[in-house]
Amino acid sequence: VNFADRLIESIRTKGSPCVVGIDPDLSLFPSWCTGLPPEVAVLDFCRAVLDAVAPLVPIVKPQAAFFEQLGPNGFQVLDKVQAYAKELGLLVLLDAKRGDISSTAKAYAEAYISKDSYNFDAITLNPYLGPDSIEPFVEVAKASGAGLFVIAMTSNPGASVLQKSAMATGEPLFMRVAEMLLPMVDSLVGSAGYSSLGVVAGATYPSEAAELRQKLPHSFFLVPGMGAQGGDASSLREFFKPDGLGAIVSNSRGITYCAASASSPKETSVAVSEATKKFVEIVAAR
Amino acid sequence: VNFADRLIESIRTKGSPCVVGIDPDLSLFPSWCTGLPPEVAVLDFCRAVLDAVAPLVPIVKPQAAFFEQLGPNGFQVLDKVQAYAKELGLLVLLDAKRGDISSTAKAYAEAYISKDSYNFDAITLNPYLGPDSIEPFVEVAKASGAGLFVIAMTSNPGASVLQKSAMATGEPLFMRVAEMLLPMVDSLVGSAGYSSLGVVAGATYPSEAAELRQKLPHSFFLVPGMGAQGGDASSLREFFKPDGLGAIVSNSRGITYCAASASSPKETSVAVSEATKKFVEIVAAR
């Protein structure tokens, strides 16, 4: 089934368009993880977070970098985290920001979003190498029903240096990226009218989001940058469509590292559950 | 020791500025790999390639995607391939094209180029997220002596859609990337006058390489796109400096898949050795 259709169903079931990011950064882990082998600590911590968020949000977003940092066994842990999230009925979006060409892009696509391998529900991608770096993912996504979120405009301060720079034709670079994606977006539209090819659009740039929304009416926006990075709930309106769909709003550290003093997995789950409920309310009040 | 200094020493020892790319694509493996478990086939194939190229080139470039495609144990194979390459005296550049911000960029940097983890000699990066996506790698590289190659201008046809597009200020996007990198390039210059921060510059665009060379006189260029993608040896001159340094020229499939009919690791090594020697001659005749 088309990713956008599955996402919409899950947003309706959970009653929220929120994403919880899973960035297992050992230096921020609660006290009960101290002394555990890193791979065990990460798996147990992620399970405590997933237990808490599964009833509240449709989708989680593990960050590949923190699993890669665990060394050669890191992706075994990632695979277990994914399996546990799916058991709990969550969609799983791998934040990997991959970008390469031809046979290499195909290898990444087959690794992460084909039915034969990890089979993540969706993945984030980087557009800098051009349309031929995205097309192999579109082909695999058509077969597997996976989703793609291509970085258009990130929430970091440095995003302005390239992404927001004006092109000779007047529009900023991120709008050229949107233009480049348009035919691929249209080729992945599901039965609800939304495409499985979405874009990353940082919460810190609402006026730019309005431009993106005009150009890509059928795309879901993955919206990072709320909280720590300064995004504001009232400005979230620009990212959604009038039907209340079209965006998923992400929070990682604000939720998962809310309880450094937790002394058990259960205490972590309780704190993460409270923080997630608050985040869901903020996003609902947009 | 600074990566650029180590690279120059190795280029002089081997007498060539060539890079052999290691893209272990199971669908292209020779007949002797048939029937082996994928992880065994990849490791044995990579060892046969490394045995052949070690006396001839200073550096090899494993492509992360093909190891990721092996599934959760893929990076164990990558780690063994790196260890074997280093035993043979080769420098190892991980082609991973990572790009993310703040704590995530730091996690990638610590995963791949710090002394405490995989400890690759160098890694490729994607600049689209801005300077704050490169800076964490520069910090780790200063401590570990690793090298960085940031994508400026790739060799694929789609590179023109974004990378070669003109900015409002007149220059193409890849030159804006070079401008953004300049202070970081200068912060990593070694004792031979070259920086550990280089750029990827596709062989298919020699006139653009001349522009890049003017902007970044202290950077090594990693030059893919010879052979299959249509790059021409005579145009390689634009990528090098008058001292004969400043570029490393990469070939992957043209070398490693030259002998589909090889019936033993030894036959693969012999064929790869011949193909590497030919490539070294072509690059020397520039």
Boltz contact constraints between the chains, C-beta under 6 A:
constraints:
  - contact:
      token1: [A, 63]
      token2: [B, 104]
      max_distance: 6.0
  - contact:
      token1: [A, 65]
      token2: [B, 104]
      max_distance: 6.0
  - contact:
      token1: [A, 65]
      token2: [B, 107]
      max_distance: 6.0
  - contact:
      token1: [A, 65]
      token2: [B, 108]
      max_distance: 6.0
  - contact:
      token1: [A, 66]
      token2: [B, 107]
      max_distance: 6.0
  - contact:
      token1: [A, 68]
      token2: [B, 111]
      max_distance: 6.0
  - contact:
      token1: [A, 69]
      token2: [B, 107]
      max_distance: 6.0
  - contact:
      token1: [A, 69]
      token2: [B, 110]
      max_distance: 6.0
  - contact:
      token1: [A, 69]
      token2: [B, 111]
      max_distance: 6.0
  - contact:
      token1: [A, 71]
      token2: [B, 117]
      max_distance: 6.0
  - contact:
      token1: [A, 72]
      token2: [B, 75]
      max_distance: 6.0
  - contact:
      token1: [A, 72]
      token2: [B, 76]
      max_distance: 6.0
  - contact:
      token1: [A, 72]
      token2: [B, 79]
      max_distance: 6.0
  - contact:
      token1: [A, 75]
      token2: [B, 72]
      max_distance: 6.0
  - contact:
      token1: [A, 76]
      token2: [B, 72]
      max_distance: 6.0
  - contact:
      token1: [A, 79]
      token2: [B, 72]
      max_distance: 6.0
  - contact:
      token1: [A, 97]
      token2: [B, 99]
      max_distance: 6.0
  - contact:
      token1: [A, 97]
      token2: [B, 100]
      max_distance: 6.0
  - contact:
      token1: [A, 99]
      token2: [B, 97]
      max_distance: 6.0
  - contact:
      token1: [A, 99]
      token2: [B, 126]
      max_distance: 6.0
  - contact:
      token1: [A, 100]
      token2: [B, 97]
      max_distance: 6.0
  - contact:
      token1: [A, 101]
      token2: [B, 156]
      max_distance: 6.0
  - contact:
      token1: [A, 104]
      token2: [B, 63]
      max_distance: 6.0
  - contact:
      token1: [A, 104]
      token2: [B, 65]
      max_distance: 6.0
  - contact:
      token1: [A, 107]
      token2: [B, 65]
      max_distance: 6.0
  - contact:
      token1: [A, 107]
      token2: [B, 66]
      max_distance: 6.0
  - contact:
      token1: [A, 107]
      token2: [B, 69]
      max_distance: 6.0
  - contact:
      token1: [A, 108]
      token2: [B, 65]
      max_distance: 6.0
  - contact:
      token1: [A, 110]
      token2: [B, 69]
      max_distance: 6.0
  - contact:
      token1: [A, 111]
      token2: [B, 68]
      max_distance: 6.0
  - contact:
      token1: [A, 111]
      token2: [B, 69]
      max_distance: 6.0
  - contact:
      token1: [A, 117]
      token2: [B, 71]
      max_distance: 6.0
  - contact:
      token1: [A, 126]
      token2: [B, 99]
      max_distance: 6.0
  - contact:
      token1: [A, 126]
      token2: [B, 126]
      max_distance: 6.0
  - contact:
      token1: [A, 126]
      token2: [B, 128]
      max_distance: 6.0
  - contact:
      token1: [A, 128]
      token2: [B, 126]
      max_distance: 6.0
  - contact:
      token1: [A, 128]
      token2: [B, 128]
      max_distance: 6.0
  - contact:
      token1: [A, 129]
      token2: [B, 154]
      max_distance: 6.0
  - contact:
      token1: [A, 130]
      token2: [B, 158]
      max_distance: 6.0
  - contact:
      token1: [A, 130]
      token2: [B, 159]
      max_distance: 6.0
  - contact:
      token1: [A, 130]
      token2: [B, 161]
      max_distance: 6.0
  - contact:
      token1: [A, 130]
      token2: [B, 162]
      max_distance: 6.0
  - contact:
      token1: [A, 131]
      token2: [B, 158]
      max_distance: 6.0
  - contact:
      token1: [A, 131]
      token2: [B, 161]
      max_distance: 6.0
  - contact:
      token1: [A, 132]
      token2: [B, 156]
      max_distance: 6.0
  - contact:
      token1: [A, 132]
      token2: [B, 158]
      max_distance: 6.0
  - contact:
      token1: [A, 154]
      token2: [B, 129]
      max_distance: 6.0
  - contact:
      token1: [A, 156]
      token2: [B, 101]
      max_distance: 6.0
  - contact:
      token1: [A, 156]
      token2: [B, 132]
      max_distance: 6.0
  - contact:
      token1: [A, 158]
      token2: [B, 130]
      max_distance: 6.0
  - contact:
      token1: [A, 158]
      token2: [B, 131]
      max_distance: 6.0
  - contact:
      token1: [A, 158]
      token2: [B, 132]
      max_distance: 6.0
  - contact:
      token1: [A, 159]
      token2: [B, 130]
      max_distance: 6.0
  - contact:
      token1: [A, 161]
      token2: [B, 130]
      max_distance: 6.0
  - contact:
      token1: [A, 161]
      token2: [B, 131]
      max_distance: 6.0
  - contact:
      token1: [A, 161]
      token2: [B, 180]
      max_distance: 6.0
  - contact:
      token1: [A, 162]
      token2: [B, 130]
      max_distance: 6.0
  - contact:
      token1: [A, 165]
      token2: [B, 167]
      max_distance: 6.0
  - contact:
      token1: [A, 166]
      token2: [B, 168]
      max_distance: 6.0
  - contact:
      token1: [A, 167]
      token2: [B, 165]
      max_distance: 6.0
  - contact:
      token1: [A, 167]
      token2: [B, 167]
      max_distance: 6.0
  - contact:
      token1: [A, 168]
      token2: [B, 166]
      max_distance: 6.0
  - contact:
      token1: [A, 168]
      token2: [B, 168]
      max_distance: 6.0
  - contact:
      token1: [A, 180]
      token2: [B, 161]
      max_distance: 6.0
